[in-house]
């Protein structure tokens, strides 16, 4: 842009949705306008919103939208059933909160939280007393409220509701709630991975997205910080197509598939490391790798004037922590005379990609 090239003439291309997660965040932080043309936006994908709904409900049990979304995922629960379950849960939540407050030191009946219209107050509802020590944390009260309305769910929903209640209880545990990535992993392990396999033919791609969502969440200190950033990015995406007077130009973010047939003066292709591009699944077969190579060709031929190819030096691997990355094998296929290599450490010798080993901090691209 400093060279006089409009943002409208620039594009960042990537193989999969999740590759642009960090980039979207950084562009938002730097107030650089961008548009996304990679199909359904990352945070608007159903599986991302499903997992986020678990975290939102644990963080805020009054989140009606998240509650109903999770309820509708269960067999036998539709829109009307979800509405009824929410009403019962909301009433029970008022009761459980009132009982918890009644056991707090210095509590008087006039301190009890007012019930919503049509909702029985704690004094009006016959509920067995809570055992001593229970209901002190909001998470415990949330799980207890869900368990107490289990008799109201349809018969075919009973098993799923019991699993849902148990999962919420586990998510509320302090050692889990302290780490957002641990919460996301627990949601997957507690049944959502099986739900994806039964619901979507491309469940592997969706699991990959959620692995990267967990990695993305590690940079935030608390779940609240993560959800705040999630809301910010979601709002940015929702407003992306609305014209703004102060944004006369925007850089284009797009998957390579969506960029076919388009050209830009400047193109950046990101996340070029083995395992991402080509993907780990594609390199298991000759046909798969060739398909990835054709996709790489599409990416590099979108540039009219300038082409930038980059790869991360390190990346979070689900279950393995941060790991050094090896540059994509496709980079080694580019003739030396056609590329200009940039190193993070200028004093280090240039890397010969024709004989690539493990990536080092001096690796170009």
N, C-alpha and C positions, 0 to 999 in steps of 0.2 A: 504493500500500500504506500509505503514511503517512496517507492520508485514510480509512483504515478499510476499504478494499476488498481483499478476499482475492485472492491470486494465482490462485485457482481461477476467479475471475470476470474474468480478463484473458486476452487472446489477442493474439498477434502473427501477422499474416497476410502472406503473400508469394506472388508469382506462381510462382516456380520454386525448386527445392531450394537452389540455390547462393546465393540471396539471403540466406539465414539463416546463412551460414558465419560471418561476423564476429560475429553476434549470439550464436551458440552458444558461441563462444570467450569472449566478454565475460561472458556469464552464468556460465560455468564459473569464470572468474577471480574473479568477485564472489560465488561460492558461492550463487547464486540458483537454486533448484530449478526445473526446467522439464521438460515432456513434449513429445514430438514426435509429431504425428499426420498428417504429410504423406506418408503412404505409406512406401515404403522410405527409411530414413534416409540422408542424403547420403553419409556415409563407408562405408555398407554397400552402396552401389550397385556393381554388377560392374565398371563401367569405372573407377571411382575406385580400387577394390581392385586392379585390374589394373595401373594406372600406379604405385600405391604399391608393388606387389610388385617392380617394377624397381628402385625406389629402395632398398627394404629389402634386396634381394639384393646390390646394390653396396655398401651400408653394412655388411652382415653376410653374407658368403658361406656361412655355416653355417645360414642361414634355410631350413630344409627346406620349410616351408609355401609361402613365396614362390617357391622354385625349382619346386616341383611345379605351382603355379598357372600359372606362365609356360609350363612344358612342356606342360601340357594344352591351352593355347591353340593349339598347333601341329597341323597336319593329321597324322593317323595316330598321335597320342599320346593314350592313355587313362589311366585310373588305374594299371593295372599297369605300363604302359610308363613312366609318370612315376616310379613307385617304382624300377624298374630303372635308369633314367637317374640318379636321385638317388644310388643306391648306387655307380654307376660314377663319378659326379662327386665324391662324397665321398671315395672312395678316391684319385682323381687329385689332389684338393685336398691330401690328406695328402702325396702324393708331391712335388707342386710346391712345397709349403711346405718340405718337407725339403731339396729341392735348393737352394732359395733360401737357407735357413739355412746349408747347407754352403758356400756361396760368401761368407758373411759373415766379416769379420775376426774371428779368435779363436775360430772355430767348432771344436768337436770332436764326434765322432760321438755321444758320450754326451749332447750337448746337443740332438740331434735330437728333434723332438716325437714322442711315442709314437703308434704307429698304433692305430686302433680295432680291436676284435676282428674277425678275419677280413679285415682290410685289410693288404695287403702293405706292408712298410716300404720306405723309399727304397732301402735296401741290397739288398732282395730283388727289386726290380722293374727289369727291363731297360728303361731309358728313355734316349733319346739325350740327351747333355749339352745344357744350355741355353746358347745363345750368351752371351758375356760381356755383362754389363750388364742382362740380362733377368731378370724375376722379382723385382725389388727391391721393387716396390710391391704391396700387396694387390690392387689393381685389375688390375694386369698379370697377377698369378697367377690371378685369377679368370677372366679372358678366356682365358688359356692352358689352364686346366683344362677349360673348356667346349670349346675347339677340339680338345683331345686325345681327347675321347670322341665326336667327330663320327662316327666309323666305327660307333658303336653305335646310332645313331638309325635309325629306319625309312627306307627309300628315299624315300618320299613326304614325309618330314620334312626331308630333307637341305637343301633351299634355305632353308626357314624357320629351321632351326638355324644355318645360316651367317649369316643376317641377324641372328638373335638374338645370336650370339657377337660380331658386329661392333658391334651396338648397345651391348652391355655394355662392350666395349672403349672405345667413344666416351664412354659415361657416366662411365667411370673417369678420363678425361682431367682433369687438375687445373683447367683453365679452365672446364670444364663442371660438374664436381662442386662447385665453389666456389659455385654458384648453383642453388638448388633449382628455380626456375622455368625455368632453362635446361635442366635435366635433364628436366623434364616436357615441354617443347617438343620436345626431341630424341626422346623416346619417341614422340610423335605423328608427327613428321616421318620417323622411321625405319621406319614401317610400321604403327603402331597405329591411326592415323587410317584407313588403308585397311581394317584389320581391323574397325573400328567400322562403316564403310560397308557391308561385306559381311555383317555379323552382325546389326545392329539397324536396323529401319525408322526409328526416331527418333534416328538417329546424330547429327543436327544438335544436338539437345538435349543429348546426351551430350558432344559436343565443346564446347558452351557451358559445361557443368559443369567440364570439364577446363581450359578457359581461366581460369575463375574459381578453380579449385584452384591454378593457377600464380600467379595474382595474390595469392591468400591466402598462398602460401608465401613471398612476398617479404619479409614482416615478420620472418622468422626468419634468424638469422645463419648457421646451418649446416644441412645436411641432417639431422644428428642432432637438432637442436632441433625441426625440422619433424616428424620421425618421432615424437619424444617427445610432441609436442602431438597428433599424429594418434592415437597410442595412447591418450592421455588422453580425447580426444573419442569415440573408438570405444568405450572402456570405459564412458563415460557413457551412450552410446546403448544398449549391450548390457544395461546394468543399469536402463535407464529404466523398464521395466515391473515391476521388482521393488519391492515395497512397502518403504519405509524408515520406521522409527519417528520419525525426526527431520524427515521431510518430510510434513507434514500437508496442504500445499497446494503447487501448482506452477502456473507460468504456462504457458499452452498456446502452442506454436509449430505452425503449420499452413499448408499451402498453401491458397490460396483455394478450390480445387476440393474439398479435403477438408473445408472448413468449411461447405459448403452445408447449410442446414437448422439450423445451430447459431447461438446468440446468446450474447453476453457483455456484461457491464456496461461493460467498457472494451476497446476494440479499437485496436491499432496496425497500420497498413498501411505497410510499409517499401519502400524502393527504388523510389519513384515518380518515375522519370525516363525521358524518351523513350529508347527503345532497350532498356529493361528492362521497363517497364510503361507503355505498350504495348511489346511486344518489337519488335526491329528487323525481324524477318521479317513480322510482322503488318501493319505500316504500309505495306507494299508494295501492299496492296489494300484497297478499301473494305470488303469482307466481313471481312477479317482484323482491321481496326481496330474494326469494329462488334462483333466477337466479344470483343475485348479490353475494349471499353467495357462490355459486359454483365458481364464478369468483375469489372470495377471496381465496378459497381453491387452485385454480390453481396458484395464485400468491405466496402463502406461500410455496407451494411444489416445487417451482423452485430452492430453496436454498438447497445446499448440505451440507454446513458447518455452515454458519452464516446467520441469518435472522434479519433484522432491520425493525421495523414498526413505522411509524411516522405520526403525524397529526399537522396541524397548530393550534396555540393557538387563532389566530385572522385571519380573512379573510375579504376582501372587498366584500360587497354584493351590487350589482347594485341597486341603488335607496335607499339604506339604510345605506351606509357608512361601516366603520369597525365594525365587530361583532365578539363576542366571539364564539368559535366553540366547539361543543360537540364531543368527540371521537367517532369513528365508533362503532356501536353496536356489530360489529364482534370482536372487541378487548376483550369485556367482556366474549366472549365465549371461549377464550383461557384459559386453566387451569392455575392457579396461579403457580404451580410447574414447568411449562414449560417456564416461561418467567422471564426475569430480567428487572425490571423497572428502567428507568433512569429519574430523575426529574431535571428540570432546576434549582430548588432551593434545594440543597441536605439536608438542614436542615428541610425541610417540610416533613411531614409523607407521606408514599406511598399511592397512591390512590387505593381504592378497586373498580375495574371496574365491579364487579358483581352488584354494586348498584350505577350506574353512575347517576350523576345529571348534572348540568351545568359545562362546562369545566372551570378550573381555571388555573392560570399561573403555578401551580405546577403539572399539569397533565402530566403523562409520555407519552411515545411514541411521 
